[in-house]
Each structure stands twice: as C-alpha cells, then as structure tokens.
Amino acid sequence: MATETLSPELEAVVARAAAAAPAYAALTPVERARLLVALADGLDAAKADLVQIGMRETGLTEARLNGEVNRTAVQLRLFAETVVDGSYLDARIDYADPNFVLGPRPDIRRSHIPLGPVINFSASNFPFAFSVLGGDSAAILAAGCPLIVKAHSGHPELSDATAAVALEAVRKVGAPEGTFQLVHGREAGVAILKDERIKAGSFTGSIGVGRLLTDIAAARPTPIPFFGELGSVNPVFITADAIAERAGEIASGFLTSVSGSAGQLCTKPGFVFIPEGSALPEAVTAAAGELAEHRLLDPRIAQSFNDRRDTILETAGVTPLIEGGVRFDDDGQGWAKPTVVTVSLDDFRAGHEGLVEEAFGPLSILVEVPAGTDLAALMPEFYEGNLTGTLHLSTAEAEGTTENAPELRALVAALSKQVGRVLFNGWSTGVAVTPAQQHGGPYPATSNDSSTSVGTAAIQRFLRPVAFQNAPAAFLPEALRDDNPLGVPQSIAQAGESGDWGKRFGA
Amino acid sequence: MATETLSPELEAVVARAAAAAPAYAALTPVERARLLVALADGLDAAKADLVQIGMRETGLTEARLNGEVNRTAVQLRLFAETVVDGSYLDARIDYADPNFVLGPRPDIRRSHIPLGPVINFSASNFPFAFSVLGGDSAAILAAGCPLIVKAHSGHPELSDATAAVALEAVRKVGAPEGTFQLVHGREAGVAILKDERIKAGSFTGSIGVGRLLTDIAAARPTPIPFFGELGSVNPVFITADAIAERAGEIASGFLTSVSGSAGQLCTKPGFVFIPEGSALPEAVTAAAGELAEHRLLDPRIAQSFNDRRDTILETAGVTPLIEGGVRFDDDGQGWAKPTVVTVSLDDFRAGHEGLVEEAFGPLSILVEVPAGTDLAALMPEFYEGNLTGTLHLSTAEAEGTTENAPELRALVAALSKQVGRVLFNGWSTGVAVTPAQQHGGPYPATSNDSSTSVGTAAIQRFLRPVAFQNAPAAFLPEALRDDNPLGVPQSIAQAGESGDWGKRFGA
C-alpha cells in the first residue's frame, strides 16, 4: 500500500482515524445515536458564541445563522433516530431453500457496514449546515465512519470552535479518540484524500474544485467514492396562467429566494422561463421596493460574483430589471444588492455561453419565451445536471386536465431527467431535512448522483453491503439474526418462493 | 456536449439507445417484466442450439452450460418479479408538516428513475450468466435502461445468437427499438463508453482491463458510474478442529471448487490457510484420484495461466501437492489438470509478490500457518479487496462458545472488512441468485463496492433518486401517489413525528 508520505502531523491524524475505525464501527446503534445527540446538544449550548463568530467571519445574518444551527442540530438528532431505526441497513434474509429452482440454495443474509475513515471538505456558504458538523458529517458519523473535516478557509475560527464542541461530545460519550478530527488547508485535505486508509470523500463547493478532488479520488491506486455537491442553476418555469392567477405572490417569492443569504445558495433560482409579454417582470419591479444590501461571504466570492454580473449585463439583449450591484468596502469585502435581468429566448440562445454558468450571488435571469416553444427541450440545450427544477402552475393546471397538460407532463419528465428535486409552486432555496429529501442531481450538480447530501438517505453513501452465507447465529451481525435483537426491519425471502417466478408475465 | 466522433455504425447504435431511453423508461412495470420473461423464454427455447455453440467456442461442458442457461433465465424471471414488486424504488413519502420543528415542511416524495443508456462489457468465463443476457444485462433492463452489450471476443458467435434471441423478444413484446443492441470489439466498446449519451457502464473481467475502463469512465467530461467486477483470490480459513472433524469432506469440497469450470471462476478459492501439520494436505491428495483434464477458455487465458503456474511453482518453498499442468493441443488450446501446492507461512510471506496475484485457472495454494498466528491480520498484509472469504469451523466452534471464539470473531470481522460475502462451511464458487446476494467487494474485487453484480440488489446500480416537492397528484410518478396504483411498498413519514427526535438518546 504505497502512499505519498504525509507530514508527521497529518500522518497522526490519518493514523488516529484508521485506529478508531473498527472501534467506532463496533459501537451499538444507541451508542452511536448518543454521540449524534451529544453533538446536537453541544451545538445548542454553544449557539450564542458560535453565531457571533460566524457573523464576523461570513457576513451572514444572526437570524440566518441561528436558524442554521437549529437545522444542524435537528439534522444530527434525525440521524440518531435513523441509526437506531436501522432500516438504512437494508437487512435482507434469504432462508436456505433445498428445493430452489436452480438446486439447493444456502442461507444468505445481507446488511451494510461502514466504509472506514472519510474526509469531508466543508462549504463556505453554510458555516454550520454544510460545514464541520453539517449534513455530510452527520451522515458519515451516523454510518459508523471516523470523520476528518477539512475546514473551509472562509470560517477557520468558527471551524475550530465547532470542532471543540465536537471533541467535547466525543469525550463525553466515550466514543473512540480519532472519531472526529479537523484539519485546515487545501493541501492537507488533498494529501489526506490520497491516503489509502481513507475510504471515501465528500465535498460541497464549486464545480472546478469539486472536479479536481473527484479526479484525485478516482486516480488513487485504490479509487474511492467521492460525493461532491458542485453547482446548479436551478431553472424555474412559470406558466401564463400561474402569472395571471398570482403574479404578485410569485414575484415576491422569487425575490425572497434570489436575495436570501445574498443568493449564495446552491439552490438559488438562476433562470426563470416565463411567457413573452407576461406581467411578471412588472410584478417583480413592483415587489422589489428597497432591497437590502448584504455582505458577500468573502472578497474572492464578491469579486467573482461582480465579474459574472458584469459579463451577464454586457451580453447583447440583456436588460436590467432590478439593477442591484456590488460595493466594495475598505476591507475588500463586497456588499451586494440583488440584480434581476430579462432577456428574450433568442438573445439567451445567442449569448448562452456567457449566461448559463452559475452566478453565485443575488442575481437571476428572466428568460422570455415565445408561445409555442417546446419547454421540455429548452434546458437540455444549454445545461446538464441541476439540483432542482421548479414549475409554477395555475390551480386549474395543477389538476392535470387543462389543454396544456401533456406539454406540462413532458416538461416534468424532462426536468426529472435533469435534476434531483422537482418542485411545484414553491422555491428551491430551503432544503427540508427529511427521509425523502433528495439533494443531488446529474453532473455537474454532483460528482455522483446515486445519492443525496441532505436527508437521511445521505447515510447510504458511506456504507457497503456485505453478505453472510450459512453463518452460524453466533457469527452473524445482530441486524441479521433471527431473534433480531436490534429490532431492525428485515426483508425476508422464505424458502419455496421461487417456483413460479415470471409466470404472471409470460406471453 | 463535445463527444469524440463515432463511426457512422456506432453513432447509429448510440443514437438508437438514446432515442429508446424515454420510451423504455416509460413502460409500465408489467410491460418491462414481460420483456424480461420473454428474454428468459427465448433463452429456454434456444438452449440446445446456444449450448452447442458455447461448447465449441469456450470449451465449457454441456452440463455446465445447460446449468448456466437455466440460471440466466431464472435470473431474468427473478428481475421481472423485482420490477413489479417495486420495493427497489425505495419510494418514500414525507407528508407536509405545518408544525415541523424547523418550520413548515413541504410534502416531499422520493423514488428512483433509470439512468439512461448503459454499456455492459461481457465476460469470457460465463458465456451466458455474465454475458449478453446475463446478470448485468438483466439488471440494466430491469432498471429501465436501454442496453448496449459489448460482446466478449471469446464467444462472438454465441453472442450473436443470443442477441438474435434478445432482439426477437424485444420485437415480440413491442419494446422500443434500441432497447437492446450488441457490438463487437474493444475499440467499439471504449468509443461508446466515452459517448456523453451513455450514462453508466458495467464490466466483468480482469483487473487490468477493468481499471482501464473505470479510468475512462471517470475521466469523461461528464463522469459516469462504472461497475467493474475485476478479480479476487478468495481466501479460505480452516480450523484445526474442522479438519479433525471432517478432513475428507473438506478436501473433496475444496477440489470440486478449485477444478470446476477449470477454475476459471472469479470466486475460485485461491488461498487456503490451514494449521501447520494438519491432515488436510494428505486428505486432499487422497481425494484427488484421477482428476480430469478440462479445456481452458482460450489460448490467451491458457498461456497466462500456465505462466502464473510456473511462477508459483518456482517460488522458494512452494511444494506441489497435486502436480496438474497445462497441455497445449495443435490448435493452441490449453488443456488443464488442477494444481494444488503447499507453502509455509514464512515462505508465503517471503514470496508473496509472486504468489498473491490471482491465478485464473485450476490452481490453489495451501498456506500452512503456525499456531498462534493472528489470522485476522493475515490477509490484509498481502491483498486488499476480495469477492469472498470463507471459514470452515467445527460443529463446536460454530456455536461460538469455544475458547478460540474471540479469535474467530476477529477473523470474521476482518474478512467482512475485506470481502463482499463471508461464507461458513462451504465453498465460494456457485453464487446464488437471490435478493440478499452480495457479489462485490472492495477494490480490486470491484471498481465500485457500493453494490452487487449478482442478485436483485444489482438493479440499484442503474437508478438515480429524484424527489418531488408539493407535486400535484396529476404530476407525480405512480409509485409516489397516495392511491398507489402500482401497489409498491411506500415508506411514509407522517406529520408531527419530529417533535422529540433524539430525546431517547440524550445524556
């Protein structure tokens, strides 16, 4: 197992994680749940202090950060429930069958085990929910994998303070040393990702950095899965009837979604396709009023957003509807007001190379689409995978019986192919943490669209199936035993069920 | 979407698959099941002819190939049941919750959709079960993905004949043209794998070729999942008490497993760790009798096996127990008799660089291990991932109460970390096709150990999750509707369940 040499400090980090792996994996579900709850309790207790650091380092508001801590703590508690519930193990039991259609069949039982140490590269724009103890970290720890977090350079002090909370929780519940560790610096993160003792990686950030790390994970002597959540432009389609029914409501929901957290959300609606000549632009202008200025996360992001905004405004046919803009203060920090522009579909098509790339900040583009345009074919022309796609329908259209229902169904089918989450009559920002949530989507929305980075299904990413054939009860994992001491859901195939497979569907 | 230019012929193949994707995905579960059953029926009807071609092209026996056709047909019928059952969709419904702990929660529902066109590189050693209509193909079609099979060069005529059966079934049930296609030649396969319209790949074969294709899939502008089943040495551990109890039975089971299909199975036991000085070598010699000669699959495989055998026999300390060998006929075909050698653990350690690599053919190495050796630490010294690991225990040891039970448990835990399937008192060749089967394992056993290539769980590889938020019933997939017209299992989270998450596990 040849590995590039790590610095003594990083070697110690990886060695501790590797040493912790068997012991941490061997904790009972309730013990693992206790750690997750202790982490949540620790966040709650330290909230006031952590939020103050976060406000200073990220420019995000107190209300937003308070909400984010709550969300992060709830997420950890939900994963505690998930671990104890045990349905995530997908436990399957096929009893031996001496009369199996292909000859005697052994007893086979299958469950999932943790992959081993995982590195999580945290995000800048969610200093709690996608950072040190955020969704990926919760899923990694819930799965039973030791966690190494690479702190984001945008909030190093907050990362250290959150790590202190985590280490205290690990100590308090008596989890193995090395279950949780934090490192700083991209070089450290890359070196750890390359180490053969690391079994998976996760990431939330830009397409460029995400692809770089994905390629590193794939090129290792032993390739490992890398779950990057990269970028998204989140198309929205609004029908003429929806605008006729509630233009004001749609306009104000749109502005809230574009301007919240200064638009620095991977689910910000980047493109809104509306019928040519509709009343929506006017309604947006009317709803805008005096939009507040919001500090962007850091000077680099501010500069990058300002450049993207300039490019978009300079594209032929683009008309500012809400001017907005970025002001730089003496510290180099950028302060943004939201920008909304309109463009005709023809001009959008002509200028799409400068327009379609994600503008990470408070900016959105209304594309005015002539009647008769094939909406289902529209996005695939310009962009591959997205986290979300949204439709706004009128009350009658939602019934699915209007004349344009087939066209709307085709649009839903096209969006399903391109996104991880299809929304109706709502806005894509704000991602509920629930069992059915899907925060993912085809590349470049993610580097691996087999799973989600929000919601309890996220735990699957850090597990691997293992089967046991004719195992004596004494050597079976508890989740696969007939007496089921953990009470997990078991999917059981009895003997004698194979006789007439397929008969129902014969010619 | 810049893609390398395909030849007109391959362009037509990929274009047909891409065109078929939405129509094939839109078939009802019963329609898709009908195709799978028609494929099975077609194989059954053509069995006699197909087996004759297979015998000629692969040198495998009539009994083995007849059994393989049966297995392949049963596999297709089992997938038909899987598609209609619908639990593979993992349908989840979270009802809206106005009193959710983080604020009002929308209705979110999550299911899985097919990835799109998939290319499957078929194997040489299973001309039916891992070839044109084998396990990967069944899983791909069951998932709702158009299938392009790259035929193995070892049985081109059989591949064409099987493809004719498949095309007839596609026609018969009225599935979209382009649902099934066959191509020949590695260059064609690679060109198709690189095409952006292809959404996943599968493969069964060598580590070298598998890694090459895995790297191609990962390096595309849009990376895609690639599920390669590559190679494995399948360690076996036999205790002193098991040998004392039933040396003869173990010896004959071992020889059957090593020599069946001339050892050309990815699950052939390559290393057997036995206590130093045990009676097993003697029992193996006694059980051997007159072992039959068996033609190897093709001259290249025969030459490669002969070379590996030479290397192993020339390693210091290796003693032939059953000499075996390879004889080449005038056509260059190799005919093998099984070879079994013994080596002490010290000599194995000293010579492991020449010994550990898989010997694809009828050869196995008995490693004699001194008492007191830490068995759990043994395999990780030499080799990473394997498809299987096996233990033979005595009746008393199987109870888990003997003095060495902790040591055996540690060995089971170590094997679980290294393999996809842990067997007890059996042999790893012969992989039952059932819902709980796991045919996979850490690299280099597979290029992606998140799933299996045998059993119904294999379907997961070709699916992607999609969620629907606040979708009107008229726009929901049937599997997610409240009236559940398909009758699929739905995992439902009611409103009001989030109040006390984590409370049970608090400090």
Interface residues (C-beta under 8 A of the other chain):
Chain A: M1 P22 V30 A33 R34 L36 V37 A38 A40 D41 G67 N70 R71 V74 L76 R77 L78 A80 E81 V84 S87 D90 R92 I93 D94 F100 V101 L102 R105 P106 I108 R109 R110 I113 G116 K172 V173 T214 D215 A218 A219 T222 P223 P225 E384 L391 L393 A398 E399 G400 T401 A405 L408 R409 V412 A413 S416 K417 V419 G420 R421 V422 L423 F424 N425 G426 A432 V433 T434 P435 A436 Q437 Q438 G440 P442 Y443 P444 S447 N448 D449 S450 S451 T452 A457 R464 P465 V466 A467 F468 Q469 N470 A471 P472 A473 A474 F475 S491 A493 S498 W501 G502 R504 F505 G506 A507
Chain B: M1 P22 V30 A33 R34 L36 V37 A38 A40 D41 G67 N70 R71 V74 L76 R77 L78 A80 E81 V84 S87 D90 R92 I93 D94 F100 V101 L102 R105 P106 I108 R109 R110 I113 G116 K172 V173 T214 D215 A218 A219 T222 P223 P225 E384 L391 L393 A398 E399 G400 T401 A405 L408 R409 V412 A413 S416 K417 V419 G420 R421 V422 L423 F424 N425 G426 A432 V433 T434 P435 A436 Q437 Q438 G440 P442 Y443 P444 S447 N448 D449 S450 S451 T452 A457 R464 P465 V466 A467 F468 Q469 N470 A471 P472 A473 A474 F475 S491 A493 S498 W501 G502 R504 F505 G506 A507
